[in-house]
Amino acid sequence: MKPLFRILGISIILAALLALGLFFFNAETKNAAPKVTTPENWYDDLIFEDKSFVFEFVRAMGYSYSGGADTGECVQTARRIKDGDIHSWYAEWLKTADRLYGFAQKLEKEGNVVSAREAYFRASNYYRVAGFYMHAEANRPESLTSWQKSRESFLKAISTLPNIEPIKIPYENTTLPGYFITTPNPLNSAKSPPLLIVHTGFDGTGEELYFEIGLACIKRGYNCLIFEGPGQGEVIRIQKLPYRYDWEKVVTPVVDYALKRPDVDKDNIALMGISMGGYFAPRAAAFDKRIKACIANGGVFDVTENMLKAFPAQFKELMNTDPEKFNAIMEKEMQQDTTTKWFFENGMWTFDAKSAAELLLKMEKYSLKDVAKNINCNMLVIDSEDDMFFKGQPKKLFDELTCPKDYVLFTREETAQAHCQVGATAVSNEIIFNWLDKVFLDSFDTETQRRLEQVVETNLAECQGVKDIPGVVIGIWVPGRGRWVKAVGKSDIAKAEDIKLNDKFRIGSNTKTFVVTVLLQLADEGKLSLDDTLDKFSLGLGMPYENKITLRQLCNMTSGIPEFGENKELDETFYVKNPLKKWTPEEIVKAALVNPSTFSPGEGWYYTNTGYILLGMIIEKISGNKIEDEVQKRILDPMNLTSTSFPVSFAGMPCPYAHGYELDDNKNWQDVTVYSPSLLWSAGAMISDMYDMKAWVKAYTTGTTNSKATQKERLTWVDTHKGKNLTFGLGIGNTNGWLGYTGGTRGFNTAAYYLPSKDATIIVFINTTDYSKDNVSVANKIVHDLTQILFPDHVAW
């Protein structure tokens, strides 16, 4: 007998699976169709021919982004597996997980807490993967064993993390398991962070959700409550409670629990359902009005609609008229196709069905037909371009909604086309949290937002070239009043790519704020004094006034040392002849000394980058380490500024990034992104994004990074003679109460300022160095215009 899929000419079961929001690419396995020779998707034929194996491999490896896997471990394990053999799959993933678990135990005994934690996290994911296909009744002991080891590994990993708490949620006559995750960096410091409640779908676990969404919550200022409901994780394995269609009766007790916690803001609760959770979450939101926002990834209007449409009428009738015949046909399909086998084995277990027919009949209740109209919270419905057997479900749900709603389609271009954006965790979370930010953070009134928009449009128009415009990323945070984040323009003109909120920029002289902080910490440790003169450090540069110029004067620009950028030969080399040339600090300083001192030390103010090259050399001499390593160790690691880096030789930029542009003589934009950072070095080589700079500018301006004594020195102001609204401290500017810095380098202009009196932050990143018509850097001009609207008594610049 030919396989049913071929008789009907359509992949029926996979249509069913993807209507459920399950994790598959294509129903055609190696037994049903020849191998694709020209892959349409980036993941086609990756290691395996069995499409189910391909997907689960990508799913496992995709968590490398969030610490749940390592690429080499995944690839090596996959290569040992016999294609399409679920027992080989179990054995090899278990072998890798066991090895890693043993290694973690060894590290733990040796007191290496961080490394042990990371190994336990990966082992937890690999144990989950091992048991993925072990859901048939005969294999269930293996499923239970691998799940228990996955849970145990995860608990060991989080045992040293005080912000992740295992919880038990009262539910009917029992409890539901979960985790409450607290962020150290609240989105809005004026109140408790928003809470995102997350549950999975047909086959996931709570531990997996940490890698998928929990860690992203921590980074972005959200608290997160992960839970498992009936049919999922521990609840089906230990408590033996199957799925239920009325999911509101599951979520309501979860919200009840959350609201009893002191760290939950009752007005800012979101619910997210993943995979088949794209049905469950909207269902719950229709009944529980305490939910302010709901995300369905991907959206499911009716669980069985697509599947039942795919069945010929006579075959569909068999479920009711002759279920034994229906089951017999499906049993044969299960023996020939990994996807079909897994779906029915997992489904019959988790839905408490005795047969394939009974499973499908039970699933018919899972519909939002009479429910969607009752949802009144903010809704985000997510679709994926190549989740092809899920056709129409997310859009149908979206069209049925009458509440505030948004629809997002993830595409091949983004590499996020697979169901639930598997393998593209970063891309997925960027879009999801950008939407959540807009929902939860206080917004300025409509008229204020309109005026802020006009500021951006006007300033970009003033610096545009013949075609297109550069891009700008802006963030404004004013606790108690509002928040406004904006990304406008292009990050890559050649590819017509829009700029994104998390794009990285070269931050230029904002680097100086990090360098001065390291210097102040060395002063706090008694390793140097701000009044030490240059001759103490024996740099061997033949500096004029070596016995008079102090570290303090280098920091606050009162040393009189000439600017290296004024050396015409150096300038021409960097901008024209050889932008990739690798410079040494000694070369840079000697190039500056070709010109005479601007004034005697302490007798004026003159902005010079040369002084900060000298500070970098001094820090390296005193610490015995590279300046970039000192910044990493002392600042970036402790503050978890993972999007910030200090390149020394690499001329490119870490992804995602905005390209930098300058106007050529014909007023066309010239891409100048790539050049050696060695010339800028400790005066301006660093790279960061808006969110890291938001955390950083408040930290160093308020002195959380060094002692009160050295912070007082940092905030001792000198007159710049550049107007009444600009004074300068130790690597910090003060413009009418706004503390911070501006950075300008080839192709990039950044400004990051904090107003202590209002706890307000403004970040402006633009990917051009061209000046506005007033001969003011564009970033500073935008800061001026924004503050004029928001703080007329504290207008910057």
C-alpha positions, -999 to +999 in steps of 0.1 A: +000+000+000+013+034-009+018+059+019-013+080+025+005+112+020+012+102-017-023+089-022-038+122-012-011+143-029-008+165+002+011+163+035-019+159+056-004+153+090+021+180+087-007+204+078-023+193+110+009+198+130+016+232+118-020+242+123-012+233+159+018+255+158+042+225+161+078+225+152+082+212+116+094+225+083+081+200+058+061+168+058+082+152+032+108+129+049+135+110+032+110+082+027+084+104+010+104+126-014+139+129-028+165+151-012+162+187-020+191+197-042+186+234-041+178+244-006+151+271-003+158+277+034+191+282+052+184+251+073+174+227+045+194+194+046+215+205+076+232+173+088+201+152+083+177+143+055+149+136+079+132+170+081+120+165+117+156+157+128+168+189+109+144+210+127+150+197+162+188+199+156+184+236+146+161+241+176+187+227+199+217+245+184+197+278+182+200+283+219+237+288+215+227+325+214+214+323+250+237+298+266+217+267+261+240+251+236+274+253+219+277+249+182+305+224+182+288+202+207+256+201+187+272+194+154+295+167+168+265+150+184+243+152+153+270+136+132+270+105+154+232+100+150+218+076+125+194+096+103+158+090+112+166+066+141+149+080+172+168+056+195+201+067+181+190+103+186+182+096+222+215+078+229+238+103+213+222+134+229+221+116+262+258+108+258+267+144+252+245+156+281+259+131+305+295+141+296+287+177+301+269+171+333+299+153+347+322+181+336+299+206+353+301+186+386+339+187+384+339+224+378+315+229+407+337+209+431+366+231+421+347+262+429+344+275+393+308+287+397+303+305+364+317+277+342+298+250+361+266+270+357+272+274+319+278+236+315+248+227+335+226+250+313+238+233+282+234+198+297+198+207+306+190+216+270+207+185+256+188+162+280+156+178+268+165+172+232+175+136+239+140+127+251+121+146+224+110+115+204+106+092+235+069+097+240+054+064+229+042+044+259+071+019+254+097+047+254+082+068+282+107+056+309+135+072+287+114+103+283+110+106+321+147+100+327+159+126+303+133+151+315+143+146+351+180+151+342+171+182+322+153+196+352+180+186+376+207+202+355+187+234+352+181+237+389+219+232+395+226+260+370+203+285+387+212+276+423+239+303+422+216+329+405+196+347+432+173+363+405+159+330+393+135+313+417+117+279+412+081+284+422+049+264+428+017+280+417-016+269+434-039+253+408-071+236+416-061+207+440-024+208+431+003+232+419+019+242+386+057+244+384+076+274+371+103+300+376+101+336+386+130+356+371+138+391+384+157+416+362+185+437+378+178+465+354+141+475+355+127+490+323+112+518+343+131+527+375+101+545+389+081+513+394+084+475+394+094+461+361+066+448+337+059+411+341+059+387+311+042+354+318+052+327+293+041+292+286+050+268+258+029+247+235+027+211+223+061+198+233+083+223+252+094+226+288+097+255+312+135+251+313+136+256+275+117+288+278+145+303+298+168+301+268+140+311+244+127+342+262+136+343+299+172+355+295+160+382+270+136+395+297+166+399+321+185+419+296+156+441+286+143+451+321+114+427+324+105+403+351+095+369+338+072+342+351+076+309+333+051+281+340+041+247+328+004+239+325-016+207+319-001+186+291+033+201+295+066+193+312+063+181+348+025+184+348+020+156+323+050+135+333+045+135+371+010+149+378-004+132+346-027+161+338-035+164+301-042+195+280-074+214+284-090+237+259-103+262+284-068+276+291-082+306+310-087+283+339-049+277+339-037+312+334-061+329+360-045+311+389-010+320+375-020+357+374-035+354+409-002+341+422+018+368+404-004+396+420+004+384+455+041+390+449+055+424+460+077+426+429+049+426+404+032+457+389-005+448+386-009+473+358+018+459+336+013+422+330+018+405+296+011+369+285+030+350+258+022+317+243+046+298+220+038+272+193+004+257+202+005+284+229-005+307+201-040+294+208-038+291+245-026+326+253-052+345+233-079+322+248-068+331+283-065+369+275-102+368+263-113+360+299-086+375+322-088+413+318-058+418+341-036+410+311-025+442+294-007+426+265-007+392+248+017+377+223+008+347+201+039+332+185+025+320+161-011+329+161-036+300+160-073+308+154-085+272+152-063+242+160-078+217+136-092+239+109-063+236+084-059+199+091-096+190+086-097+210+054-068+190+041-085+156+047-108+143+019-143+142+032-145+104+031-113+101+051-124+127+077-157+108+082-137+077+092-129+094+125-165+091+135-179+063+114-150+038+114-123+050+138-105+017+138-099+019+100-088+055+105-064+045+132-050+016+111-042+039+082-025+063+106-006+035+122+010+026+089+019+063+083+035+064+117+058+036+108+070+054+076+073+090+088+091+105+118+069+135+120+037+116+119+049+091+145+061+118+169+029+138+165+005+111+174+027+095+201+031+129+218-004+140+212-021+108+225+000+111+256-005+148+263-042+149+254-050+116+271-063+100+239-063+063+233-060+065+195-053+089+166-090+094+159-097+102+195-068+127+196-081+146+166-116+147+178-105+161+212-086+188+194-117+201+176-126+220+208-095+241+205-109+271+186-111+309+192-142+312+170-165+326+197-137+339+219-115+362+198-140+391+199-138+392+237-101+400+237-095+437+246-058+439+256-030+448+232-023+418+209+008+409+189+001+381+164+032+366+149+035+347+116+066+331+099+070+332+061+080+296+056+058+281+084+040+269+052+015+244+066+004+270+091-010+291+062-037+316+071-040+309+108-021+339+123-036+363+098-071+348+104-066+354+141-054+389+135-084+397+113-109+384+139-095+406+166-112+439+175-087+450+202-055+471+197-034+447+176-002+443+155+008+416+131+044+407+124+056+384+096+091+371+100+108+365+067+135+346+049+156+378+046+157+379+084+166+342+085+136+339+109+112+322+085+109+290+104+081+282+128+085+302+160+116+317+144+137+287+154+174+293+149+168+331+150+162+338+187+180+372+185+159+385+156+127+372+172+133+388+206+143+421+192+110+425+175+089+411+203+105+433+230+104+463+208+066+458+207+064+452+244+084+483+252+059+504+233+030+489+252+044+491+287+065+522+289+048+554+296+044+575+265+045+612+262+013+629+251+004+629+215+014+666+209+048+661+225+054+630+204+045+649+173+070+676+181+097+650+189+091+634+156+095+667+138+129+672+155+142+640+139+127+648+105+141+683+104+176+674+115+180+644+092+168+666+063+195+692+071+223+667+067+210+645+039+228+639+006+216+636-029+195+605-021+184+586+010+193+598+045+215+585+073+198+567+102+193+578+137+185+559+169+171+579+198+161+570+233+145+593+259+136+580+294+119+604+319+105+585+349+070+596+357+066+615+324+073+592+296+097+573+273+103+576+236+125+554+215+129+558+178+148+543+149+146+562+116+165+559+083+190+534+069+216+513+086+229+502+052+220+523+022+233+499-004+210+472+008+182+496+018+182+481+053+163+501+079+182+510+111+172+491+142+171+501+179+198+476+188+223+484+160+258+491+172+277+523+165+312+535+169+308+558+199+340+578+194+349+601+223+323+584+246+353+559+249+369+586+272+343+581+298+353+544+302+390+553+302+386+579+329+366+555+350+394+530+349+418+558+359+397+568+388+395+532+400+433+530+399+434+562+420+409+546+444+433+517+447+462+540+455+481+530+423+483+566+411+473+601+419+454+626+397+481+651+405+509+628+393+529+645+365+539+627+332+576+624+341+566+600+369+556+574+343+588+575+321+570+572+288+601+581+268+583+605+245+602+637+251+571+655+260+573+692+267+562+702+302+565+665+314+572+677+349+542+700+349+514+682+331+492+662+355+468+634+349+440+657+360+449+681+332+450+653+306+415+644+317+399+679+318+417+692+286+438+718+304+472+703+295+478+724+264+491+693+245+485+696+207+459+675+189+472+647+168+444+652+143+461+685+134+490+666+119+482+669+081+502+637+072+485+616+098+451+630+088+456+623+051+468+587+059+437+580+080+412+595+057+426+589+023+458+569+018+455+540+043+425+539+067+435+503+077+470+514+089+477+501+124+490+528+146+510+526+178+503+550+207+539+563+204+533+571+167+502+590+175+517+611+202+548+619+182+526+630+153+508+654+177+541+668+190+551+681+155+529+711+165+537+733+195+518+732+227+486+753+227+494+769+260+513+762+292+497+735+314+466+747+334+464+781+316+436+774+292+412+748+278+417+730+245+400+698+234+427+673+225+425+636+219+462+632+224+459+634+262+437+604+262+462+584+242+487+592+269+461+581+296+458+548+278+496+543+278+497+552+315+469+528+325+487+500+307+520+508+324+504+510+359+481+480+356+504+458+335+474+449+313+460+461+280+436+491+283+409+471+265+412+443+290+410+467+319+378+482+305+364+447+300+373+434+335+364+466+355+334+478+336+318+458+308+317+424+326+305+437+360+278+458+343+269+431+318+274+456+289+274+428+264+269+450+233+299+471+241+334+463+229+369+479+227+384+469+194+421+474+189+430+458+155+397+445+140+386+471+114+350+458+111+321+459+136+302+432+155+266+425+143+241+440+142+256+473+134+249+505+115+271+514+086+289+548+089+286+574+062+302+606+050+292+629+021+316+630-008+322+660-030+290+652-050+269+651-019+265+613-022+268+591+009+301+572+011+303+541+033+333+546+057+324+519+082+356+499+080+388+514+093+415+507+118+405+516+154+441+518+164+444+555+157+414+563+179+424+538+206+418+551+241+405+584+228+376+569+207+378+533+195+349+517+214+316+504+200+282+501+217+245+503+213+218+526+227+207+502+256+242+497+269+249+534+268+217+541+286+229+520+315+265+533+313+258+571+312+237+570+344+263+547+361+294+569+356+276+603+360+262+592+393+295+576+405+284+540+410+316+529+393+341+545+417+344+561+451+327+593+463+361+610+466+371+603+430+336+611+417+339+645+433+371+650+413+353+639+382+326+665+387+349+694+394+342+717+365+364+739+344+353+766+320+356+756+284+350+792+271+325+776+247+295+793+262+278+795+295+261+761+291+292+740+287+318+731+314+341+701+316+352+677+343+374+646+341+362+630+309+327+644+313+308+673+300+281+694+317+257+713+295+231+731+315+228+702+340+230+674+315+260+653+322+276+630+297+296+631+265+295+634+227+314+611+204+323+619+168+344+597+145+343+587+108+308+579+099+293+581+134+281+607+158+268+598+193+256+617+223+247+602+257+235+625+285+219+621+319+200+648+339+204+640+376+177+664+388+150+647+367+166+611+365+163+616+327+184+600+300+188+610+264+207+589+239+212+599+202+232+578+178+235+588+141+255+571+114+271+602+099+297+627+110+284+656+089+274+687+107+241+705+107+237+739+091+246+755+124+280+738+123+270+718+154+273+680+154+240+665+144+237+644+176+242+675+197+218+695+176+191+668+181+198+667+219+194+705+220+161+704+201+147+675+222+156+691+255+141+724+243+108+706+240+110+684+271+131+706+295+129+743+286+147+751+319+175+726+310+182+731+273+215+713+263+240+729+241 
